[in-house]
Amino acid sequence: MKITPVLEYTDEIYHAFQRLIPQLSNVNPPTQDEVRELVLADATTLLVAREDNETQRIVGALTLICFRVPTGVRSIIEDIVVDESARGQGVGEALTRDAIRRAQAWGGKGVMLTSNPRRVAANQLYQKLGFKRWETNLYFYEF
């Protein structure tokens, strides 16, 4: 498997998200314009995992957001998704380790992520990688 950042929008990236996002969430997959915006966003690094064979099919993705605020650099990992056909093969771990390395290069104190408690395997992976569960008040204002 090979982890690479997405540097330009392609139809392959768009189609990968059409296949992967429904495996992560019940929201609609992003449109072509939304994928293009994601790839081009300054604070966002989209990482993909590709099979290590002739097809080099995308089997996972992760979004890393790094930005400066008055109190320092914030790094957040969002929307880690691994294709059902590739689960249990270390794809999520490889994506997350690569994101941690990139976030560290930004100079922050660490990287944040959230995970649904029902995603047992994912939560176990994050703990294995050294993420600590924080007791916090997370607020969400819905539009």
C-alpha positions in Angstrom: 0.0 0.0 0.0 1.2 3.5 -0.8 0.0 6.7 1.0 0.1 9.9 -1.1 -1.3 13.4 -0.8 -3.8 14.4 -3.5 -2.2 17.3 -5.3 -4.8 17.8 -8.1 -8.4 17.0 -8.7 -9.1 14.0 -11.0 -12.1 12.0 -11.9 -10.5 9.0 -10.1 -10.5 11.0 -6.8 -14.1 12.0 -7.3 -15.2 8.4 -8.1 -13.2 7.1 -5.1 -15.2 9.4 -2.8 -18.5 8.3 -4.4 -17.6 4.8 -3.4 -15.9 5.4 0.0 -18.1 8.1 1.7 -21.2 5.9 1.9 -19.1 3.4 3.8 -18.3 6.1 6.4 -21.5 8.0 6.8 -25.1 8.3 5.6 -24.4 11.8 4.1 -24.4 12.3 0.4 -20.9 11.9 -1.1 -19.3 15.2 -2.2 -20.0 16.6 -5.6 -17.2 17.1 -8.1 -17.0 20.8 -7.2 -16.8 19.9 -3.5 -14.0 17.4 -4.1 -12.2 20.0 -6.2 -12.5 22.5 -3.4 -11.3 20.0 -0.8 -8.2 19.2 -2.9 -7.4 22.9 -3.5 -8.0 24.2 0.1 -4.8 25.7 1.6 -5.3 24.3 5.1 -6.4 20.8 3.9 -4.3 17.8 3.0 -6.2 14.9 1.5 -4.3 11.6 1.8 -5.2 8.5 -0.1 -4.1 4.9 0.3 -3.6 2.9 -2.9 -3.3 -0.8 -3.4 0.2 -1.9 -4.0 -0.5 -3.7 -7.3 -1.1 -2.9 -11.0 -4.5 -1.2 -10.4 -3.3 1.0 -7.6 -7.0 1.4 -6.7 -7.7 3.9 -3.9 -8.7 1.9 -0.8 -8.7 4.6 1.8 -8.7 8.3 2.5 -8.2 10.8 5.3 -8.4 14.5 5.6 -5.9 16.5 7.6 -6.6 20.1 8.4 -3.8 22.3 9.8 -4.2 25.9 10.6 -3.0 28.7 12.9 -5.1 30.3 15.6 -4.0 32.9 18.1 -3.0 30.3 20.6 -1.0 28.1 18.3 -1.3 25.6 15.5 -4.3 23.2 15.3 -4.3 19.9 13.5 -7.4 17.9 13.0 -7.9 14.5 11.3 -11.3 14.1 9.7 -13.2 11.5 7.7 -10.9 8.5 7.9 -12.4 5.9 5.7 -11.1 2.5 4.5 -12.9 0.4 1.8 -14.6 -2.6 3.2 -12.5 -4.8 1.0 -9.3 -3.5 2.6 -10.2 -3.4 6.3 -7.9 -5.2 8.7 -4.9 -4.7 6.4 -3.3 -1.7 8.2 -4.7 0.9 5.8 -6.3 3.1 8.5 -3.1 2.9 10.6 -0.9 3.8 7.7 -3.1 6.8 6.8 -3.2 8.0 10.4 0.6 7.6 10.9 1.2 9.6 7.8 -1.2 12.4 8.9 0.5 12.5 12.4 3.9 13.0 10.7 2.5 15.8 8.5 0.7 17.5 11.4 3.9 17.4 13.5 5.8 19.1 10.7 3.3 22.0 11.1 4.6 22.6 14.6 1.6 22.1 16.7 1.4 20.3 20.1 -0.6 17.4 18.7 -3.4 16.3 16.4 -7.1 15.9 17.3 -9.7 13.6 15.9 -13.2 12.4 16.9 -14.7 9.0 16.3 -18.1 7.6 16.8 -18.1 5.2 19.8 -19.8 2.6 17.7 -16.7 2.4 15.5 -15.0 0.0 17.9 -12.1 -1.1 15.7 -11.3 2.5 14.8 -11.4 3.6 18.4 -9.1 0.8 19.3 -6.7 1.8 16.5 -6.5 5.4 17.7 -5.8 4.3 21.3 -3.1 1.9 20.0 -1.5 4.8 18.1 -1.3 6.9 21.3 -4.4 9.1 21.0 -5.8 9.8 24.5 -9.6 10.3 25.0 -10.3 13.8 26.4 -13.2 14.6 28.6 -14.5 17.8 27.0 -17.7 19.6 26.2 -18.1 19.5 22.4 -20.7 21.8 21.2 -22.4 21.9 17.8 -24.6 24.6 16.4 -26.7 23.2 13.6 -27.8 25.5 10.7 
